Amino acid sequence: MITNMVKGSAYVAAFQVVKDLHGMEDDFQSVQSHRGKSTSTHCDQQNLERLEKMVIEFWICVRETHKTDVLPKMMRINTLFTSTLSKINNLKVKIDGQIQRLDLLADYSAVDGVVNIATAGSHGFQLWHTWSNLTSFTKALGVASVAVFTGLAFANYKVFCLSRDTLQDLRRDFNEVKRLQDMLQDLHDQAEQAINEIPE
């Protein structure tokens, strides 16, 4: 009975190892790819600084009522605003997608961890009560099975912790991108307010 139990568990353990490694590799590669492209946020920050200068110049132009300069300046502001907003929105969508994937990975890891530790406990309990009646080979198989499922449970725990840590970083990135988006919109609103104040 113990030998059959261990043989059956071997297939389950092998499947879980392959599934976990494949899923984790895809998810964490995707996240590392995003983390490696932090220059996107830096680029958006530079665009915002450029836009801020343009809006200040635009206000000066409006106050001095150089109406001939107003339209070209507003067109440049609108172009930079549209371009930067598009980049920020794309970044938000990517980060949000990665957050959802890692959320699922953390949940699956937690469930798998509970199942694996329960399986290790069940196998250990059965081994304990039948130990004196088992052959050396079956004892070795049983101990190996308990060790494998305990190892899998520990790996699930580590993946869960890593996922949660990475999720915190991604949520911080998401909030930063949202802050940039709000700043961008505020600058554009200021430019529109300036153009509305041009005397007829």
Solvent accessible surface area in square Angstrom, and as a share of the most:
residue,aa,sasa,rsa
1,M,156,0.70
2,I,4,0.02
3,T,35,0.20
4,N,107,0.55
5,M,35,0.16
6,V,10,0.06
7,K,114,0.48
8,G,37,0.36
9,S,13,0.08
10,A,56,0.44
11,Y,171,0.65
12,V,75,0.43
13,A,8,0.06
14,A,58,0.45
15,F,135,0.56
16,Q,15,0.07
17,V,60,0.34
18,V,101,0.58
19,K,84,0.36
20,D,28,0.14
21,L,106,0.53
22,H,117,0.52
23,G,25,0.24
24,M,42,0.19
25,E,96,0.43
26,D,61,0.32
27,D,18,0.09
28,F,29,0.12
29,Q,110,0.49
30,S,28,0.18
31,V,1,0.01
32,Q,113,0.50
33,S,56,0.36
34,H,20,0.09
35,R,91,0.33
36,G,63,0.61
37,K,119,0.50
38,S,71,0.46
39,T,96,0.56
40,S,41,0.26
41,T,32,0.19
42,H,109,0.49
43,C,50,0.30
44,D,2,0.01
45,Q,48,0.21
46,Q,90,0.40
47,N,15,0.08
48,L,2,0.01
49,E,87,0.39
50,R,136,0.50
51,L,0,0.00
52,E,82,0.37
53,K,133,0.56
54,M,35,0.16
55,V,2,0.01
56,I,95,0.48
57,E,90,0.40
58,F,0,0.00
59,W,42,0.15
60,I,85,0.43
61,C,7,0.04
62,V,6,0.04
63,R,174,0.64
64,E,96,0.43
65,T,63,0.36
66,H,91,0.41
67,K,104,0.44
68,T,120,0.70
69,D,62,0.32
70,V,10,0.05
71,L,118,0.58
72,P,59,0.37
73,K,44,0.18
74,M,14,0.06
75,M,118,0.53
76,R,131,0.48
77,I,1,0.00
78,N,58,0.30
79,T,95,0.55
80,L,15,0.08
81,F,25,0.10
82,T,86,0.50
83,S,46,0.30
84,T,0,0.00
85,L,43,0.21
86,S,57,0.37
87,K,94,0.40
88,I,0,0.00
89,N,58,0.30
90,N,86,0.44
91,L,15,0.07
92,K,44,0.19
93,V,108,0.62
94,K,127,0.54
95,I,1,0.00
96,D,56,0.29
97,G,32,0.31
98,Q,19,0.09
99,I,18,0.09
100,Q,106,0.47
101,R,101,0.37
102,L,1,0.00
103,D,42,0.22
104,L,97,0.48
105,L,22,0.11
106,A,0,0.00
107,D,69,0.36
108,Y,133,0.50
109,S,6,0.04
110,A,42,0.33
111,V,91,0.52
112,D,21,0.11
113,G,12,0.12
114,V,101,0.58
115,V,76,0.43
116,N,0,0.00
117,I,94,0.48
118,A,61,0.47
119,T,33,0.19
120,A,5,0.04
121,G,45,0.43
122,S,51,0.33
123,H,11,0.05
124,G,26,0.25
125,F,131,0.54
126,Q,56,0.25
127,L,10,0.05
128,W,202,0.71
129,H,115,0.51
130,T,35,0.21
131,W,106,0.37
132,S,105,0.68
133,N,126,0.65
134,L,33,0.16
135,T,88,0.51
136,S,94,0.60
137,F,138,0.57
138,T,14,0.08
139,K,50,0.21
140,A,63,0.48
141,L,45,0.22
142,G,0,0.00
143,V,78,0.45
144,A,49,0.38
145,S,8,0.05
146,V,38,0.22
147,A,59,0.46
148,V,69,0.40
149,F,4,0.02
150,T,62,0.36
151,G,38,0.37
152,L,14,0.07
153,A,10,0.08
154,F,127,0.53
155,A,47,0.37
156,N,4,0.02
157,Y,130,0.50
158,K,109,0.46
159,V,14,0.08
160,F,64,0.27
161,C,43,0.26
162,L,93,0.46
163,S,0,0.00
164,R,82,0.30
165,D,83,0.43
166,T,15,0.09
167,L,1,0.00
168,Q,115,0.51
169,D,40,0.21
170,L,0,0.00
171,R,100,0.36
172,R,148,0.54
173,D,35,0.18
174,F,50,0.21
175,N,95,0.48
176,E,59,0.26
177,V,2,0.01
178,K,95,0.40
179,R,109,0.40
180,L,0,0.00
181,Q,36,0.16
182,D,78,0.40
183,M,67,0.30
184,L,0,0.00
185,Q,78,0.35
186,D,77,0.40
187,L,15,0.08
188,H,17,0.08
189,D,66,0.34
190,Q,64,0.28
191,A,0,0.00
192,E,74,0.33
193,Q,96,0.43
194,A,0,0.00
195,I,57,0.29
196,N,121,0.62
197,E,95,0.43
198,I,35,0.18
199,P,76,0.48
200,E,208,0.93
